[in-house]
Amino acid sequence: MSKRLKIYLGILIAIIMIAGFMGVSKPTPIDWRETFDERQTKPYDLQVFHKELEHVLPKGKVTNVYRTPYEFIYNNYDFEKYEYKINGTYVKIADAFFTDFSSVNELFDFATEGNTIFVSARDMPEYLLDSLGVYINYEFRSESKATLSFANNRLRDKDITVEKGIKNHHFLYIDSLTTTVLGYQQFENDSTQTKYTNFIKVPVGNGAFLLHTQPLAFTNYILLKDNQHQYSEGVLAYIPNKDVFFDSAYKVTAADGTNEDSRLRFIKSQPPLQWAWYLALIFLVIFILFNAKRKQRIVKIVKPLENTTVDFTKTIGNLFYETKDHQNVVHKKITYFLEYLRTEYFLDTQVLDEKFSKRLHQKSGKSLEETERLVKLINILQKKLFFDEDDVLRITVAIEKFRNKNN
């Protein structure tokens, strides 16, 4: 190696070392991304809020939800007693709450049974907003300094002023007969001094939806600045002091908190599905091995007699299935079953109460427990607003089991 090459190499190493030293000594820039992760300490994450939940709501337990609302709530439903195994408040805080149709329906069912759904997000599913009769509007503003306040005068000491990050997402077209306004936002340089609604309560069945359009109010930056944590305390005053089911920002872990990003995550989390998967693989291997040695001889196909009644029934059933009209199917099954009870046992089916269950038990010879479960299921489905394939399956199995003379 020549002397000149050694000098050039030394200069290059010195430049790399100086650049590396400057990069290490340079302060790490603050990450202002709005990620709303309950596990992180960045300004717009939720670690502080998540830790303080158990102290603000001491009678409840905080459970992290790493699955979709449908998976979590559906798996906590007791199909024998027709009731949920869990009760409390489902909490979701994010920039945008995007979820599937089935999850929205499951949240409605969960609220109907006396639970609370709290969502703080700038954007929410259109299907959810339409069902509740509200609309989120956005108006661009160059400044973002705004006052967040409550409609309840007793919470006026909880009002705060946020100097950055607040965007003018607010509710429009609110039905005052069914919706209660809980909070407002007002921008400092607004010449009209308009109070925009940002916090509402919509009752659903025995429970309610609490919708909020300013998720930044619950982030680390806001909660640790001066006394601005008092606003989140005011919001939590509307949440029952019960268990909280906190929807995690990222669904990259399994229900038990372990890292699991496999496409087979849900199958592996359910023991019956897991065994079915393994058995399918075993039978597939056995089939391949036997089929490689010999082929089965051709079996003559005997065409069965046509049954037009069965075909007609299948056609009608497929029509309802393809149109996804699960509500119509459930109501018709209940109607025909009640007609069967009137003609078979001469019962009055106007009121399906405890007295009716006992009379049906006596006349049908079925057990009282089975009869009461069936009547309870019919009452639940008659009051339900949204239906899916599982509802059709439950009522079909229950009716067929009851009408089976061998039971």
C-alpha positions in Angstrom: 0.0 0.0 0.0 1.5 3.3 -1.1 1.9 6.3 1.3 -0.6 8.4 -0.6 -3.3 5.6 -0.4 -2.6 5.3 3.4 -3.2 9.1 3.8 -6.5 8.9 1.8 -7.6 5.9 3.8 -6.8 7.7 7.1 -8.7 10.8 6.0 -11.7 8.6 5.1 -11.7 6.8 8.5 -11.4 10.2 10.3 -14.4 11.6 8.4 -16.5 8.4 9.2 -15.5 8.7 12.9 -16.4 12.4 13.1 -19.7 11.8 11.3 -20.5 8.9 13.7 -19.7 11.0 16.7 -21.9 13.8 15.6 -24.7 11.4 14.9 -24.4 9.9 18.4 -24.1 13.2 20.2 -27.0 14.8 18.3 -30.2 14.6 20.4 -32.8 12.2 19.2 -35.7 14.1 17.5 -39.1 13.8 19.0 -41.5 11.5 17.2 -44.7 13.4 16.9 -46.5 10.7 14.9 -50.0 10.0 16.2 -49.7 6.3 16.8 -51.9 5.9 19.9 -50.0 2.9 21.2 -50.7 2.1 24.8 -47.2 0.5 25.1 -45.1 3.5 23.9 -43.9 6.7 25.5 -44.0 9.0 22.5 -46.0 12.2 22.9 -49.0 10.9 21.0 -49.2 7.5 22.5 -51.4 6.2 25.3 -49.1 4.6 27.9 -49.9 7.1 30.7 -53.7 6.9 30.1 -53.6 3.1 30.0 -51.7 2.9 33.3 -54.0 5.3 35.1 -57.2 3.6 34.0 -57.1 1.1 36.9 -56.6 4.0 39.4 -59.4 6.1 38.0 -61.8 3.1 37.8 -60.6 1.1 40.9 -63.6 -1.3 40.8 -62.8 -2.6 37.3 -60.0 -4.6 35.8 -58.3 -3.5 32.5 -58.0 -6.2 29.9 -56.1 -5.6 26.7 -57.8 -6.8 23.5 -55.4 -7.9 20.8 -58.1 -9.2 18.4 -61.0 -7.7 16.5 -64.1 -6.7 18.5 -66.0 -9.5 16.9 -63.5 -12.2 17.9 -63.1 -10.9 21.4 -66.8 -10.3 22.3 -68.1 -13.4 20.4 -65.7 -15.7 22.2 -67.0 -14.3 25.5 -70.6 -15.2 24.9 -72.3 -18.1 26.7 -74.5 -19.8 24.2 -76.1 -22.1 26.9 -77.3 -19.2 29.0 -77.7 -16.7 26.1 -75.7 -14.0 27.9 -72.2 -12.5 27.9 -69.5 -13.8 30.3 -68.1 -10.3 30.5 -69.6 -6.9 31.4 -68.1 -3.4 31.4 -66.8 -0.9 28.9 -65.1 -1.5 25.5 -62.6 1.3 24.9 -61.1 2.2 21.6 -58.8 5.3 21.1 -57.2 5.9 17.7 -56.9 8.4 14.9 -59.4 6.4 12.9 -61.5 3.5 14.1 -61.7 1.2 11.1 -63.3 -2.2 11.7 -65.3 -4.8 9.9 -69.1 -5.1 9.6 -69.3 -8.1 11.9 -67.4 -6.2 14.7 -69.8 -3.3 14.5 -72.8 -5.6 14.9 -71.1 -7.4 17.8 -70.5 -4.0 19.5 -74.2 -3.2 19.1 -75.2 -6.5 20.7 -72.7 -6.0 23.5 -74.2 -2.5 24.2 -77.8 -3.8 24.0 -77.1 -6.1 27.0 -76.2 -3.1 29.3 -72.6 -2.5 28.4 -70.8 0.7 27.3 -68.8 1.3 24.1 -66.4 4.3 24.3 -64.8 5.3 21.0 -62.5 8.3 20.6 -61.5 8.8 17.0 -61.6 11.4 14.3 -63.0 8.9 11.8 -65.5 6.1 12.5 -67.2 3.4 10.4 -70.0 4.9 8.3 -72.2 1.9 9.1 -71.8 2.7 12.9 -72.6 6.4 12.5 -75.6 5.7 10.2 -77.0 3.2 12.7 -76.7 5.7 15.5 -78.1 8.6 13.5 -75.0 10.9 13.7 -72.4 12.3 11.3 -68.8 13.5 11.7 -67.9 16.6 9.9 -64.4 18.1 9.3 -63.6 21.8 8.8 -60.0 22.8 8.1 -58.5 25.4 10.4 -55.1 27.0 10.1 -54.8 27.3 13.9 -55.3 24.4 16.3 -55.5 26.1 19.7 -58.8 25.1 21.2 -60.8 24.7 24.4 -62.3 21.4 25.3 -65.2 21.7 27.6 -68.2 19.7 29.0 -71.9 20.4 28.8 -72.3 19.5 32.5 -71.8 22.5 34.7 -70.4 20.3 37.5 -67.5 19.4 35.2 -66.6 23.0 34.2 -63.4 22.8 36.3 -62.3 20.0 34.0 -62.1 22.2 30.9 -58.7 22.6 29.3 -57.0 24.5 26.5 -54.9 22.5 24.0 -52.4 24.5 22.0 -51.5 22.2 19.2 -52.7 19.1 17.3 -56.5 19.7 17.6 -58.4 19.3 14.4 -62.0 20.4 13.9 -63.7 17.0 13.7 -67.2 17.4 15.2 -70.7 15.9 15.1 -73.5 17.1 12.9 -77.2 16.1 12.5 -77.7 15.0 16.1 -81.1 13.7 17.1 -81.7 15.5 20.3 -84.5 13.1 21.3 -82.1 10.1 21.4 -78.6 11.7 21.7 -77.2 13.6 24.6 -74.4 16.2 24.0 -71.7 15.8 26.6 -68.9 18.0 25.4 -67.7 20.8 23.0 -64.6 22.3 21.4 -64.1 26.0 20.7 -61.2 27.5 18.7 -59.5 30.6 20.0 -59.5 32.7 16.9 -62.9 31.7 15.7 -64.8 35.0 14.9 -68.2 33.2 15.3 -67.2 31.7 18.7 -69.0 28.5 17.7 -69.1 25.6 20.1 -68.7 22.4 18.1 -70.0 19.2 19.6 -67.2 16.6 20.1 -68.6 14.3 22.8 -72.0 12.5 22.7 -73.9 9.7 24.3 -76.3 7.5 22.3 -78.4 4.9 24.2 -78.6 1.4 22.6 -80.8 -1.1 24.4 -79.8 -1.2 28.0 -76.4 0.2 27.3 -74.9 3.1 25.3 -72.3 4.3 22.9 -70.0 7.2 24.0 -68.5 8.8 20.9 -65.6 11.4 21.1 -63.7 13.1 18.2 -60.5 14.3 20.0 -58.3 11.2 20.7 -55.3 13.5 21.3 -56.8 14.5 24.7 -55.8 11.1 26.1 -52.2 11.0 24.9 -49.0 11.2 26.9 -48.2 14.8 25.8 -51.6 16.2 26.9 -51.9 14.2 30.2 -48.4 15.2 31.4 -48.7 18.9 30.5 -49.8 21.2 33.4 -53.2 20.1 34.7 -54.6 18.9 31.4 -55.1 15.4 32.7 -58.3 16.7 34.4 -60.1 16.6 31.1 -59.6 12.9 30.6 -60.9 12.4 34.2 -64.0 14.3 33.2 -64.6 12.0 30.2 -64.0 8.9 32.3 -66.7 10.1 34.7 -69.2 9.0 32.1 -67.7 5.4 32.0 -69.1 2.9 34.6 -66.7 1.9 37.3 -66.5 -1.7 36.0 -64.1 -3.8 33.9 -62.5 -2.1 30.9 -61.7 -3.9 27.7 -59.0 -1.8 26.0 -58.6 -2.3 22.2 -54.9 -2.3 21.5 -53.5 -0.2 18.7 -51.9 -3.1 16.9 -53.1 -6.6 16.4 -49.6 -8.2 16.2 -49.9 -10.4 19.3 -52.1 -13.3 20.2 -54.8 -13.1 22.8 -52.3 -14.3 25.5 -49.9 -11.5 24.6 -47.3 -13.6 22.8 -46.0 -12.6 19.4 -48.1 -14.4 16.8 -48.5 -13.0 13.3 -49.4 -16.2 11.6 -52.4 -16.5 9.2 -53.4 -19.5 11.3 -53.5 -17.5 14.6 -57.2 -17.8 15.1 -57.3 -21.5 14.3 -54.4 -22.1 16.7 -56.2 -20.2 19.4 -59.2 -22.5 19.3 -58.4 -26.1 20.4 -61.3 -27.7 18.4 -60.2 -25.9 15.2 -56.6 -26.7 15.9 -57.3 -30.4 16.2 -59.5 -30.3 13.1 -56.6 -28.6 11.2 -54.1 -31.3 12.3 -56.5 -34.2 11.4 -57.1 -32.7 8.0 -53.4 -32.6 7.3 -53.0 -36.2 8.5 -55.9 -37.5 6.4 -54.5 -35.6 3.4 -51.1 -37.3 3.8 -52.8 -40.7 4.1 -54.9 -40.0 1.0 -51.8 -39.1 -1.0 -49.9 -42.2 0.1 -52.7 -44.6 -0.7 -53.7 -42.9 -3.9 -50.1 -43.1 -5.1 -50.2 -47.0 -4.9 -53.6 -47.8 -6.4 -56.6 -46.1 -7.8 -60.2 -47.0 -6.8 -62.2 -48.7 -9.5 -65.0 -46.7 -11.0 -68.3 -46.8 -9.0 -71.4 -46.7 -11.1 -73.5 -43.6 -10.4 -77.1 -44.3 -9.5 -79.1 -41.2 -10.0 -81.6 -40.7 -7.1 -85.2 -39.9 -7.6 -85.9 -36.2 -7.9 -87.7 -34.6 -5.0 -89.1 -31.3 -6.3 -90.2 -30.3 -2.7 -86.6 -30.5 -1.5 -85.4 -28.5 -4.6 -88.0 -25.9 -4.0 -87.0 -25.6 -0.3 -83.3 -25.3 -1.3 -84.1 -22.7 -3.9 -85.9 -20.5 -1.3 -83.2 -21.1 1.3 -80.5 -20.1 -1.2 -82.4 -17.0 -2.1 -82.4 -15.8 1.5 -78.8 -16.8 2.0 -77.5 -15.0 -1.0 -79.3 -11.8 -0.2 -78.0 -12.1 3.4 -81.5 -11.5 4.7 -80.8 -13.2 8.0 -83.4 -11.2 9.9 -86.2 -12.4 7.6 -85.1 -16.0 8.0 -85.0 -15.8 11.8 -88.4 -14.1 12.0 -90.0 -16.6 9.6 -88.6 -19.5 11.6 -90.0 -18.1 14.8 -93.4 -17.4 13.2 -93.7 -20.9 11.8 -92.6 -22.4 15.1 -95.1 -20.5 17.1 -97.9 -21.5 14.6 -96.8 -25.1 15.2 -97.2 -24.7 19.0 -100.7 -23.2 18.5 -101.9 -26.1 16.3 -100.0 -28.9 18.0 -100.5 -27.9 21.7 -103.3 -25.3 21.5 -101.2 -22.7 23.3 -101.6 -18.9 23.2 -98.3 -17.5 21.9 -99.0 -13.8 22.4 -97.0 -13.6 25.6 -93.8 -15.7 25.9 -93.3 -15.5 29.7 -92.5 -17.9 32.5 -96.1 -19.1 32.6 -96.0 -19.9 28.9 -92.7 -21.9 29.4 -94.3 -24.0 32.1 -97.4 -24.8 30.1 -95.3 -25.7 27.0 -93.1 -27.9 29.2 -96.1 -29.8 30.5 -97.8 -30.3 27.1 -94.6 -31.2 25.1 -93.0 -33.4 27.7 -89.7 -31.6 27.3 -87.6 -30.6 30.3 -88.3 -27.3 31.9 -84.7 -26.1 31.5 -84.7 -26.8 27.7 -88.1 -25.2 27.3 -87.0 -22.0 29.2 -83.8 -21.8 27.1 -85.7 -21.9 23.9 -88.3 -19.3 25.0 -85.5 -17.0 26.2 -83.7 -17.3 22.8 -86.9 -16.5 20.9 -87.5 -13.4 23.1 -83.9 -12.2 22.5 -84.1 -12.6 18.8 -87.5 -10.9 18.5 -85.9 -7.8 20.2 -82.6 -7.9 18.3 -81.8 -5.2 15.7 -79.0 -6.9 13.7 -78.7 -10.5 12.6 -75.9 -12.7 11.2 -75.5 -16.4 10.2 -74.9 -17.4 13.8 -78.4 -16.2 14.8 -79.9 -18.3 12.0 -77.9 -21.4 13.1 -78.9 -21.0 16.8 -82.6 -20.7 16.3 -82.6 -23.5 13.7 -80.7 -25.9 16.0 -82.9 -25.0 19.0 -86.2 -25.5 17.1 -85.2 -28.8 15.5 -83.9 -30.1 18.8 -87.2 -29.2 20.5 -89.4 -30.8 17.8 -87.4 -34.0 17.8 -89.7 -36.6 19.4 -86.8 -38.7 20.6 -85.4 -35.9 22.9 
